[in-house]
Amino acid sequence: MDYRKTAQDILDHVGGSKNIASAAHCATRLRLVIADNMKVSKEALENVNGVKGVFEASGQLQIILGTGTVNKVFAEFIDIAGITASSKAEAKEAAAEKQNWFMRAIKLLGDIFVPIIPAIVASGFLMGIMNSLDFMNSNGFLQINTHSSIYVFANLFSNIAYTFLQILIAFSVAKAFGANQYLGAVIGMIMIHPSLQNAYTVATEGVQQTQSVFFGLFKIDMVGYQGHVIPVIIAVWILAVIEKKLHKIVPEVLDLFVTPLVSVFVTGYLTLSIVGPIFVWAENAILGAIQWMLTLPLGIGSLIMGSLYAPTVVTGIHQMYTAIDIGQLAKYGVTYWLSLASAANVAQGAAALAVGIKSKDKKIKSLALPSSLSAFMGITEPAIFGVNLRFFKPFIAGCIGGGCGALYASLVHLGAKGTGVTGIFGILLCLNQPLQYLIEMVIAVGVAFAISFIIYKDAEPKTAVKTTATVENITTADDDTTTTGVTEETLTSPVDGTQIPLAEVADETFASEMLGATVAVEPADGKIVAPCDGEVSNIFETGHAVCITTEAGGELLIHIGIDTVKMDGKGFTKKVSDGDKVHAGDVLVEADLNEIKNAGYQATTMMILTNTDEFTNIEKAEPAEVKTTSKVMTLAK
């Protein structure tokens, strides 16, 4: 490849150097922040020599070039464009600034709620299990000792995340705004302090106490903020502003004492006296508008939102829906949004299932069938990005099915008593209306499957070009003897864990093997090792990706996690350097899996053979539990 020509072509098709706000690259992609997207020709970019794909995400134009190529093209690109390479943090900041206020707000909500979703899911799922046990016990299907420690403790644990949710949210908001997270947690505690009347009792008991504020200027209700989200976010934002300002003006010797005291007191007073009452009203108004839309005559509103739910997943807007669920639970006792989401999720699964059943292509089947199962469990990214969007018509079928299921849910007023669990297991949160939930699922699945099955067709097969394997003879200068180069090689798993179907990988680039033959493993630990003997051709500064050249000439990319380049090296400890010779089993990187998950990213580790075309035969092991000694790929030239 002529890297300079490729770089020049890319620059021409993105509107020239003046149209570039920021430029960076990761292990596989050129990441550009564009000033004016109207000047970009994606179709032309996709036809540039070396470009394997083009898409937009998180405010960046991402051009997939592959490992070993992207860094060389990038070097030429910034030279031709006359720009300076941006760091990952600078590129991320530039991308965020380029997004409009609405998308920045959505991203902020994602940054806040994604880290606490595991806690909400755990609590919601346990709540569903306890509801199901109570249902079966009260109807004589089971005989349960409700006084046993296991039952009593499980019942106690089941709503714990919801009881203290404001503390979790405040802690997460503080991180998002750059405030001290523990001071943020204190603000959350203030808002649900036991001395305040529990907000859930106001409807039945009325307001029991008021308090004059601002020297008798007006009175407020001494009511807590259980179930509220927006007031907590605003309160901690105020904390962050005050804290940062005080850090700048308070002398260092007094900073440790003055800043936390003043920040917490001022924020707490403003929250209880002004911020809380105003934004509780605003939040209730928003929830009321959403509920009005969902209850429009004949279920029209739910039909529209159920149809649009999957597209919002594609754009990332779905990050805000946890806030809607929590708000509805607090105001109505159930969330009507979860049943809508469940219909949309299983419908995308059904559309992918139809593709898997109808397609005669083994690769498509192996991608579509597992991803449909994942969607039925509530995880739709593999089905949406790996199958449905790829063929587009199934995606539309899934949207229609989701809308029809949501329409029925609206007509029967189907609500869930918790959140965090959708799809098949979502019924555990809807045991007050289990039959209606099942009917909703059947409608969504049936409509999506039928439409997808009818309109999907396999693409016309391309004529295969058969290649013949040859063994290269190598003559040494010392003894004029002829030896045979390595033509077969076995690769073991780069990490202990579970090898998963590519359909379950939540990144279309990896799931579709756009970069080459790929094996994906959900890691059980953070030790990433060499899958064979070879040489480290490149270990990325961030430590999230390593390139190895094998003895047979294979060019491997080991990529730890999805989008972990954004972590800027946090959680990754490099154990090798460029040019190091390694043997199978040698540790390359130690990754902190908890750090990755807490940052909101998936730790799925991919091993990609980026020069797949140079091998005539590649065999991959079936998904299973794997050790670093387990054979997962065999190469032959």
C-alpha positions as CSV (number, residue, x, y, z in Angstrom):
1,M,0.0,0.0,0.0
2,D,1.1,3.5,-0.7
3,Y,0.4,5.0,2.8
4,R,0.9,8.5,1.7
5,K,-1.6,8.2,-1.2
6,T,-4.1,6.6,1.2
7,A,-3.6,9.5,3.6
8,Q,-4.0,12.0,0.9
9,D,-7.2,10.4,-0.4
10,I,-8.7,10.4,3.1
11,L,-7.8,14.0,3.6
12,D,-9.4,15.0,0.3
13,H,-12.6,13.1,1.1
14,V,-13.0,14.6,4.6
15,G,-12.9,18.2,3.3
16,G,-9.2,19.0,3.8
17,S,-7.1,20.0,6.8
18,K,-9.3,23.0,7.6
19,N,-12.2,20.7,8.2
20,I,-10.4,18.7,10.9
21,A,-10.8,19.7,14.5
22,S,-8.9,16.9,16.0
23,A,-7.0,13.8,14.7
24,A,-5.9,10.7,16.7
25,H,-5.8,6.9,16.2
26,C,-6.2,3.7,18.1
27,A,-5.1,0.2,17.4
28,T,-7.3,-0.2,14.3
29,R,-9.0,3.2,13.5
30,L,-8.2,6.7,12.4
31,R,-10.4,8.9,14.7
32,L,-11.2,12.3,13.3
33,V,-13.3,15.1,14.7
34,I,-14.8,16.9,11.8
35,A,-15.8,20.6,11.8
36,D,-18.4,20.3,9.0
37,N,-19.8,16.8,8.3
38,M,-21.5,18.0,5.1
39,K,-18.0,18.1,3.5
40,V,-17.3,14.5,4.2
41,S,-17.9,11.8,1.5
42,K,-18.3,8.5,3.3
43,E,-18.9,6.6,0.0
44,A,-15.6,7.9,-1.4
45,L,-13.8,7.1,1.8
46,E,-15.0,3.5,1.8
47,N,-13.4,3.1,-1.7
48,V,-10.0,4.4,-0.6
49,N,-7.3,1.8,-0.8
50,G,-6.8,0.2,2.6
51,V,-10.0,1.5,4.2
52,K,-12.1,-1.3,5.6
53,G,-15.0,0.7,6.9
54,V,-16.3,4.1,7.9
55,F,-18.7,5.1,10.6
56,E,-19.5,7.9,13.1
57,A,-19.7,7.3,16.8
58,S,-19.4,9.6,19.9
59,G,-18.8,12.7,17.7
60,Q,-15.9,11.1,15.8
61,L,-15.5,10.0,12.2
62,Q,-13.9,6.6,12.6
63,I,-12.0,5.2,9.6
64,I,-11.1,1.5,10.0
65,L,-7.6,0.7,8.5
66,G,-6.4,-2.2,10.7
67,T,-3.4,-2.7,12.9
68,G,0.0,-2.1,11.4
69,T,-1.6,0.2,8.8
70,V,-3.4,2.8,10.8
71,N,-0.3,4.2,12.5
72,K,1.6,4.5,9.2
73,V,-1.4,6.2,7.4
74,F,-1.8,8.4,10.4
75,A,1.8,9.6,10.3
76,E,1.4,10.5,6.7
77,F,-2.0,12.0,7.3
78,I,-0.9,14.6,9.9
79,D,2.2,15.4,7.8
80,I,0.2,16.1,4.7
81,A,-2.6,17.9,6.6
82,G,0.0,20.0,8.5
83,I,-1.8,19.3,11.9
84,T,-0.6,18.1,15.2
85,A,-1.6,14.6,16.5
86,S,-4.1,14.8,19.4
87,S,-3.9,12.7,22.5
88,K,-6.8,10.3,23.2
89,A,-8.1,12.7,25.9
90,E,-7.9,15.7,23.6
91,A,-9.7,13.9,20.8
92,K,-12.4,12.8,23.2
93,E,-12.8,16.3,24.5
94,A,-12.9,17.7,21.0
95,A,-15.6,15.2,20.0
96,A,-17.6,16.0,23.0
97,E,-17.5,19.8,22.3
98,K,-18.5,19.2,18.7
99,Q,-21.7,17.4,19.7
100,N,-24.8,19.5,20.2
101,W,-26.1,20.2,23.7
102,F,-28.7,17.4,23.5
103,M,-26.2,14.7,22.7
104,R,-23.8,16.1,25.3
105,A,-26.6,15.8,27.8
106,I,-27.4,12.2,26.7
107,K,-23.7,11.3,27.0
108,L,-23.6,12.8,30.5
109,L,-26.6,10.7,31.6
110,G,-24.8,7.7,30.1
111,D,-21.6,8.5,32.1
112,I,-23.8,8.8,35.2
113,F,-26.0,5.8,34.9
114,V,-23.9,3.2,33.1
115,P,-21.5,2.6,36.1
116,I,-24.5,2.1,38.5
117,I,-26.5,-0.2,36.2
118,P,-25.0,-3.4,37.7
119,A,-26.3,-2.4,41.1
120,I,-29.8,-1.5,39.7
121,V,-29.9,-4.8,37.7
122,A,-28.9,-6.9,40.7
123,S,-31.5,-5.2,42.9
124,G,-34.2,-5.3,40.3
125,F,-33.5,-8.9,39.4
126,L,-33.6,-10.0,43.0
127,M,-36.8,-8.1,43.4
128,G,-38.3,-10.0,40.5
129,I,-37.2,-13.3,42.0
130,M,-38.8,-12.4,45.4
131,N,-42.0,-11.3,43.6
132,S,-42.1,-14.6,41.8
133,L,-41.6,-16.6,45.0
134,D,-44.3,-14.6,46.8
135,F,-46.6,-15.2,43.9
136,M,-46.1,-18.9,43.9
137,N,-46.2,-19.1,47.7
138,S,-49.5,-17.2,48.0
139,N,-51.1,-19.3,45.2
140,G,-50.0,-22.7,46.7
141,F,-47.5,-23.6,44.0
142,L,-44.7,-23.6,46.6
143,Q,-44.4,-23.8,50.4
144,I,-41.8,-21.3,51.6
145,N,-40.8,-20.4,55.1
146,T,-41.0,-16.7,55.0
147,H,-39.3,-16.4,58.4
148,S,-36.1,-18.1,57.4
149,S,-32.9,-16.1,57.3
150,I,-32.4,-16.7,53.6
151,Y,-35.9,-15.4,52.7
152,V,-35.8,-12.4,55.2
153,F,-32.3,-11.4,54.1
154,A,-33.1,-11.8,50.3
155,N,-36.2,-9.6,50.8
156,L,-34.1,-7.1,52.6
157,F,-31.5,-7.0,49.9
158,S,-33.9,-6.9,47.0
159,N,-34.7,-3.2,47.1
160,I,-31.5,-1.9,48.7
161,A,-30.2,-0.2,45.5
162,Y,-33.6,1.7,45.1
163,T,-33.7,2.6,48.8
164,F,-30.3,4.4,48.7
165,L,-30.3,5.1,44.9
166,Q,-29.7,8.9,45.4
167,I,-26.4,8.1,47.1
168,L,-25.3,5.9,44.2
169,I,-26.4,8.6,41.7
170,A,-24.7,11.4,43.6
171,F,-21.4,9.5,43.8
172,S,-21.5,8.8,40.0
173,V,-22.5,12.4,39.2
174,A,-19.6,13.7,41.2
175,K,-17.2,11.7,39.1
176,A,-18.8,12.9,35.9
177,F,-18.5,16.6,36.9
178,G,-15.0,16.2,38.4
179,A,-16.1,16.8,42.0
180,N,-15.0,14.8,45.1
181,Q,-17.1,11.6,44.9
182,Y,-17.4,11.2,48.6
183,L,-18.7,14.8,49.0
184,G,-21.1,13.9,46.2
185,A,-22.3,10.9,48.2
186,V,-22.8,13.2,51.3
187,I,-25.2,15.4,49.2
188,G,-27.0,12.2,48.2
189,M,-27.3,11.2,51.9
190,I,-28.6,14.7,52.8
191,M,-31.4,14.3,50.3
192,I,-32.7,11.1,51.8
193,H,-31.8,11.9,55.4
194,P,-34.0,10.0,57.9
195,S,-35.0,13.3,59.6
196,L,-36.8,14.2,56.3
197,Q,-40.2,12.6,55.7
198,N,-39.9,9.7,53.2
199,A,-41.3,10.9,49.9
200,Y,-43.2,7.7,49.4
201,T,-45.4,8.4,52.4
202,V,-46.6,11.9,51.4
203,A,-49.4,10.6,49.2
204,T,-51.0,8.7,52.1
205,E,-49.9,10.8,55.1
206,G,-49.6,14.3,53.7
207,V,-46.7,16.7,54.4
208,Q,-46.0,16.4,58.2
209,Q,-43.5,19.2,58.6
210,T,-42.4,22.5,57.0
211,Q,-39.4,24.7,57.5
212,S,-38.9,28.4,56.9
213,V,-35.7,29.3,54.9
214,F,-33.7,32.3,54.0
215,F,-34.6,34.1,57.3
216,G,-38.3,33.5,56.9
217,L,-38.6,34.4,53.3
218,F,-40.7,31.3,52.5
219,K,-41.3,27.8,53.7
220,I,-40.4,24.4,52.2
221,D,-41.8,20.9,52.9
222,M,-39.4,18.8,54.9
223,V,-39.7,15.9,52.5
224,G,-36.9,13.6,51.2
225,Y,-36.1,13.0,47.5
226,Q,-36.6,9.2,47.3
227,G,-37.1,8.2,43.7
228,H,-36.0,11.5,42.2
229,V,-33.1,11.8,39.8
230,I,-32.9,15.3,38.3
231,P,-32.6,17.2,41.7
232,V,-29.7,15.0,42.6
233,I,-27.8,15.7,39.4
234,I,-28.4,19.4,39.7
235,A,-27.4,19.5,43.3
236,V,-24.1,17.6,42.7
237,W,-23.3,19.9,39.8
238,I,-23.6,22.9,42.1
239,L,-21.3,21.1,44.5
240,A,-18.7,20.6,41.7
241,V,-18.9,24.3,40.8
242,I,-18.4,25.5,44.3
243,E,-15.7,23.0,45.2
244,K,-13.6,23.8,42.1
245,K,-14.0,27.5,42.8
246,L,-12.9,27.1,46.4
247,H,-9.9,25.0,45.4
248,K,-8.6,28.0,43.4
249,I,-9.2,30.7,46.0
250,V,-8.7,29.0,49.4
251,P,-5.1,28.9,50.7
252,E,-3.6,25.4,50.4
253,V,-3.1,25.2,54.2
254,L,-6.8,25.7,54.8
255,D,-8.1,23.9,51.7
256,L,-8.6,20.5,53.3
257,F,-10.9,22.0,56.0
258,V,-12.6,24.9,54.4
259,T,-13.5,23.6,51.0
260,P,-15.4,20.4,52.0
261,L,-17.2,22.2,54.8
262,V,-18.4,25.2,52.7
263,S,-19.1,23.1,49.6
264,V,-21.3,20.6,51.5
265,F,-23.1,23.2,53.6
266,V,-23.9,25.7,50.9
267,T,-24.9,23.0,48.4
268,G,-27.0,21.2,51.0
269,Y,-28.8,24.4,52.0
270,L,-29.5,25.4,48.4
271,T,-30.6,21.9,47.5
272,L,-33.2,21.6,50.3
273,S,-34.5,25.2,50.0
274,I,-34.5,25.9,46.2
275,V,-33.0,23.3,43.9
276,G,-35.0,20.3,45.2
277,P,-38.5,21.9,45.1
278,I,-38.0,23.4,41.7
279,F,-36.5,20.4,40.0
280,V,-38.9,18.0,41.6
281,W,-41.7,20.0,39.9
282,A,-39.7,20.0,36.6
283,E,-39.1,16.2,36.8
284,N,-42.7,15.5,37.5
285,A,-43.7,17.6,34.5
286,I,-41.3,15.6,32.3
287,L,-42.6,12.3,33.6
288,G,-46.2,13.5,33.1
289,A,-45.5,14.4,29.5
290,I,-43.9,11.0,28.9
291,Q,-46.8,9.3,30.5
292,W,-49.3,11.4,28.5
293,M,-47.6,10.3,25.3
294,L,-47.5,6.6,26.3
295,T,-51.3,6.7,27.1
296,L,-52.5,8.5,23.9
297,P,-55.7,7.0,22.6
298,L,-55.4,3.6,20.9
299,G,-51.8,3.3,22.1
300,I,-50.5,5.5,19.3
301,G,-47.8,7.1,21.5
302,S,-46.4,3.7,22.6
303,L,-46.5,2.4,19.0
304,I,-44.3,5.3,18.0
305,M,-41.9,5.0,20.9
306,G,-41.7,1.2,20.6
307,S,-40.8,1.6,16.9
308,L,-38.2,4.2,17.6
309,Y,-36.6,2.5,20.7
310,A,-34.0,0.5,18.6
311,P,-32.9,3.5,16.6
312,T,-32.2,5.3,19.9
313,V,-30.0,2.4,20.9
314,V,-28.0,3.0,17.7
315,T,-27.6,6.7,18.5
316,G,-26.9,6.2,22.2
317,I,-29.9,8.1,23.4
318,H,-31.1,5.1,25.3
319,Q,-28.6,6.0,28.0
320,M,-31.3,8.3,29.4
321,Y,-33.9,5.7,29.8
322,T,-32.8,4.4,33.2
323,A,-33.7,7.9,34.6
324,I,-37.2,7.5,33.1
325,D,-37.7,4.1,34.7
326,I,-36.5,5.3,38.1
327,G,-38.7,8.4,37.9
328,Q,-41.8,6.4,36.9
329,L,-41.3,3.9,39.7
330,A,-41.2,6.7,42.2
331,K,-44.2,8.5,40.8
332,Y,-46.5,5.6,39.7
333,G,-45.2,2.6,41.6
334,V,-44.4,0.9,38.3
335,T,-42.5,1.8,35.1
336,Y,-44.4,1.6,31.8
337,W,-41.2,2.2,30.0
338,L,-39.6,-1.2,30.7
339,S,-42.4,-3.1,29.0
340,L,-41.9,-0.9,25.9
341,A,-38.1,-1.6,26.0
342,S,-38.7,-5.3,26.4
343,A,-40.9,-5.4,23.3
344,A,-38.3,-3.5,21.3
345,N,-35.5,-5.7,22.4
346,V,-37.1,-9.1,21.8
347,A,-38.3,-7.8,18.4
348,Q,-34.8,-7.2,17.3
349,G,-33.9,-10.7,18.5
350,A,-36.7,-12.2,16.5
351,A,-35.7,-10.3,13.3
352,A,-32.1,-11.6,13.7
353,L,-33.5,-15.1,14.4
354,A,-35.4,-15.0,11.1
355,V,-32.2,-14.1,9.3
356,G,-30.4,-17.0,11.0
357,I,-33.1,-19.5,10.0
358,K,-33.6,-18.3,6.5
359,S,-30.0,-17.7,5.5
360,K,-28.1,-20.5,3.8
361,D,-24.8,-18.8,4.6
362,K,-23.1,-20.6,7.5
363,K,-21.2,-17.5,8.7
364,I,-24.4,-15.5,8.8
365,K,-26.2,-18.3,10.7
366,S,-23.4,-18.5,13.2
367,L,-23.7,-14.7,13.7
368,A,-27.5,-14.4,13.7
369,L,-28.6,-17.2,15.9
370,P,-26.5,-16.5,19.0
371,S,-27.1,-12.8,18.7
372,S,-30.9,-13.4,18.7
373,L,-30.7,-15.3,21.9
374,S,-28.7,-12.5,23.4
375,A,-31.4,-10.0,22.4
376,F,-34.1,-12.2,24.0
377,M,-32.2,-11.9,27.2
378,G,-32.2,-8.1,26.8
379,I,-28.8,-7.4,25.3
380,T,-29.5,-6.2,21.8
381,E,-26.2,-4.7,20.5
382,P,-24.9,-8.0,18.9
383,A,-28.3,-8.4,17.0
384,I,-28.6,-4.8,16.1
385,F,-25.0,-4.0,15.0
386,G,-23.9,-7.5,14.0
387,V,-26.9,-8.6,11.9
388,N,-30.0,-6.3,11.6
389,L,-28.3,-3.0,10.7
390,R,-25.9,-4.9,8.5
391,F,-28.8,-6.0,6.3
392,F,-31.1,-3.1,7.3
393,K,-34.4,-4.7,6.3
394,P,-34.4,-7.0,9.5
395,F,-33.7,-3.9,11.5
396,I,-36.9,-2.2,10.1
397,A,-38.8,-5.5,10.8
398,G,-37.6,-5.4,14.4
399,C,-38.7,-1.8,14.8
400,I,-42.2,-2.6,13.5
401,G,-42.4,-5.6,15.9
402,G,-41.3,-3.5,18.8
403,G,-43.9,-0.9,18.0
404,C,-46.7,-3.5,17.8
405,G,-45.7,-5.1,21.2
406,A,-45.5,-1.7,22.8
407,L,-48.9,-0.8,21.4
408,Y,-50.5,-3.8,23.1
409,A,-48.6,-3.0,26.4
410,S,-50.1,0.5,26.4
411,L,-53.7,-0.8,25.8
412,V,-53.5,-3.1,28.8
413,H,-51.5,-0.6,31.0
414,L,-48.6,-3.1,31.4
415,G,-46.1,-1.9,34.1
416,A,-43.1,-3.3,35.8
417,K,-42.3,-3.1,39.5
418,G,-38.5,-2.7,38.9
419,T,-36.0,-2.0,36.2
420,G,-32.7,-3.2,34.8
421,V,-34.0,-6.5,33.4
422,T,-35.8,-6.8,30.0
423,G,-36.6,-9.5,27.6
424,I,-37.5,-13.0,28.7
425,F,-36.5,-12.4,32.4
426,G,-38.4,-9.1,32.5
427,I,-41.5,-11.1,33.3
428,L,-40.1,-11.4,36.9
429,L,-40.8,-7.7,37.3
430,C,-44.3,-8.0,35.8
431,L,-45.8,-10.8,37.9
432,N,-48.8,-8.5,38.6
433,Q,-49.6,-9.0,34.9
434,P,-47.7,-12.0,33.7
435,L,-50.2,-13.0,31.0
436,Q,-50.1,-9.6,29.4
437,Y,-46.3,-9.6,29.4
438,L,-46.2,-12.9,27.6
439,I,-48.8,-11.7,25.1
440,E,-46.7,-8.6,24.5
441,M,-43.6,-10.8,23.9
442,V,-45.5,-13.0,21.5
443,I,-46.8,-10.1,19.5
444,A,-43.4,-8.4,19.2
445,V,-41.6,-11.6,18.3
446,G,-44.2,-12.8,15.9
447,V,-44.5,-9.6,13.9
448,A,-40.8,-9.0,13.7
449,F,-40.0,-12.6,12.8
450,A,-42.6,-12.8,10.1
451,I,-41.7,-9.5,8.4
452,S,-38.0,-10.2,8.6
453,F,-38.4,-13.7,7.2
454,I,-40.4,-12.5,4.3
455,I,-38.2,-9.6,3.3
456,Y,-34.7,-10.9,4.0
457,K,-32.7,-12.5,1.2
458,D,-29.1,-13.7,1.1
459,A,-26.9,-11.6,-1.1
460,E,-25.8,-13.2,-4.4
461,P,-22.7,-15.3,-3.8
462,K,-19.4,-14.0,-5.2
463,T,-17.2,-16.1,-7.3
464,A,-14.6,-17.6,-5.1
465,V,-10.9,-17.4,-6.1
466,K,-9.1,-20.6,-5.2
467,T,-5.5,-20.2,-4.1
468,T,-2.8,-22.9,-3.9
469,A,-0.6,-23.2,-0.8
470,T,3.1,-23.2,-1.5
471,V,6.0,-23.8,0.8
472,E,8.8,-21.3,0.5
473,N,12.4,-22.6,0.3
474,I,14.9,-20.5,2.2
475,T,18.7,-20.7,1.5
476,T,21.0,-19.6,4.2
477,A,24.2,-17.7,3.2
478,D,26.4,-19.6,5.6
479,D,26.0,-23.2,4.5
480,D,23.9,-23.1,1.3
481,T,21.5,-25.6,2.9
482,T,17.8,-25.4,2.1
483,T,15.3,-25.3,4.9
484,T,11.5,-25.1,4.9
485,G,9.8,-22.1,6.5
486,V,7.0,-22.4,9.0
487,T,3.7,-23.0,7.1
488,E,1.4,-24.2,9.9
489,E,0.9,-22.7,13.3
490,T,-1.4,-23.2,16.3
491,L,-2.6,-20.2,18.4
492,T,-3.8,-20.6,21.9
493,S,-6.2,-18.3,23.8
494,P,-4.6,-15.0,24.9
495,V,-6.5,-15.2,28.3
496,D,-8.3,-17.6,30.5
497,G,-12.1,-17.3,30.2
498,T,-14.9,-18.2,27.8
499,Q,-14.6,-18.1,24.1
500,I,-17.9,-16.5,22.8
501,P,-19.6,-16.4,19.4
502,L,-18.6,-13.3,17.5
503,A,-22.3,-12.4,17.4
504,E,-22.1,-11.6,21.1
505,V,-19.3,-9.0,20.6
506,A,-20.7,-5.5,21.0
507,D,-18.6,-3.9,18.3
508,E,-19.6,-4.4,14.6
509,T,-16.0,-4.0,13.4
510,F,-14.8,-7.1,15.4
511,A,-18.1,-9.0,15.2
512,S,-18.1,-8.9,11.4
513,E,-14.4,-9.8,11.2
514,M,-13.8,-6.7,9.2
515,L,-10.2,-6.7,10.3
516,G,-9.6,-10.4,9.7
517,A,-10.3,-13.8,11.3
518,T,-11.2,-13.1,14.9
519,V,-11.6,-15.0,18.2
520,A,-13.3,-13.3,21.1
521,V,-12.9,-14.3,24.8
522,E,-14.7,-13.0,27.9
523,P,-11.7,-13.0,30.3
524,A,-11.8,-14.6,33.7
525,D,-8.7,-12.8,34.8
526,G,-6.6,-9.9,33.6
527,K,-3.4,-11.7,32.5
528,I,-3.1,-11.3,28.7
529,V,-0.5,-13.7,27.3
530,A,1.2,-14.5,24.0
531,P,-0.8,-17.1,22.0
532,C,2.4,-18.4,20.3
533,D,6.1,-17.7,19.9
534,G,6.8,-14.5,18.0
535,E,7.9,-10.9,18.2
536,V,6.0,-7.9,19.6
537,S,5.8,-5.6,16.6
538,N,3.8,-2.9,18.5
539,I,2.4,-2.5,22.0
540,F,0.2,0.6,22.2
541,E,1.0,3.4,24.6
542,T,-2.3,2.8,26.4
543,G,-1.6,-0.9,26.8
544,H,-5.1,-1.9,25.6
545,A,-3.7,-3.5,22.4
546,V,-0.7,-5.5,21.4
547,C,0.5,-6.6,17.9
548,I,2.6,-9.7,17.5
549,T,4.3,-11.2,14.4
550,T,4.2,-15.0,14.6
551,E,6.9,-17.4,13.3
552,A,4.6,-18.3,10.4
553,G,4.3,-14.7,9.5
554,G,0.9,-14.1,11.0
555,E,0.2,-10.6,12.1
556,L,-1.9,-10.7,15.3
557,L,-3.8,-7.9,17.0
558,I,-4.8,-8.7,20.6
559,H,-7.3,-6.0,21.6
560,I,-8.4,-5.9,25.3
561,G,-11.9,-4.6,25.7
562,I,-14.4,-2.6,23.7
563,D,-13.5,1.1,23.2
564,T,-11.0,0.8,26.1
565,V,-8.7,3.2,24.2
566,K,-10.7,5.9,25.9
567,M,-9.4,4.8,29.2
568,D,-6.0,6.4,28.3
569,G,-4.0,3.5,29.8
570,K,-5.8,3.4,33.2
571,G,-6.1,-0.2,34.3
572,F,-3.5,-1.6,31.9
573,T,0.1,-2.5,32.9
574,K,2.4,-3.3,30.0
575,K,4.8,-6.2,30.5
576,V,6.6,-6.2,27.2
577,S,8.0,-3.6,24.8
578,D,8.2,-3.2,21.0
579,G,10.7,-5.7,19.5
580,D,10.6,-8.2,22.4
581,K,10.8,-11.8,21.6
582,V,8.0,-13.7,23.3
583,H,7.1,-17.4,23.8
584,A,3.6,-18.8,24.1
585,G,2.2,-18.1,27.6
586,D,4.4,-15.0,28.3
587,V,2.5,-12.2,29.9
588,L,2.0,-9.3,27.6
589,V,-0.3,-7.0,29.6
590,E,-2.0,-7.2,33.0
591,A,-5.5,-5.6,32.8
592,D,-7.6,-4.6,35.8
593,L,-11.0,-6.0,34.8
594,N,-12.8,-4.2,37.6
595,E,-11.3,-0.9,36.4
596,I,-12.5,-1.6,32.9
597,K,-16.0,-2.5,34.1
598,N,-16.2,0.5,36.5
599,A,-15.3,2.8,33.6
600,G,-18.4,1.5,31.8
601,Y,-16.6,-0.7,29.1
602,Q,-16.7,-4.4,28.3
603,A,-13.6,-6.4,28.8
604,T,-14.2,-8.8,25.9
605,T,-10.7,-9.6,24.4
606,M,-10.3,-10.2,20.7
607,M,-7.4,-11.9,18.9
608,I,-7.4,-10.9,15.2
609,L,-5.3,-12.3,12.4
610,T,-5.0,-9.1,10.4
611,N,-3.3,-10.6,7.4
612,T,-5.9,-13.4,6.9
613,D,-5.5,-13.3,3.1
614,E,-2.0,-14.6,3.4
615,F,-3.2,-18.0,4.8
616,T,-5.0,-20.6,2.7
617,N,-6.6,-22.4,5.7
618,I,-7.8,-21.0,9.0
619,E,-9.7,-23.1,11.5
620,K,-11.2,-21.7,14.7
621,A,-12.3,-23.7,17.8
622,E,-16.0,-23.7,18.8
623,P,-17.0,-21.3,21.6
624,A,-16.2,-22.9,25.0
625,E,-14.4,-22.4,28.3
626,V,-10.7,-21.8,27.5
627,K,-7.4,-21.6,29.2
628,T,-4.3,-19.9,27.8
629,T,-3.2,-23.4,26.8
630,S,-6.4,-24.1,24.8
631,K,-6.0,-24.1,21.0
632,V,-8.4,-21.6,19.5
633,M,-7.0,-21.0,16.0
634,T,-4.9,-23.0,13.5
635,L,-3.2,-21.4,10.5
636,A,-1.8,-22.9,7.4
637,K,-0.2,-21.3,4.4
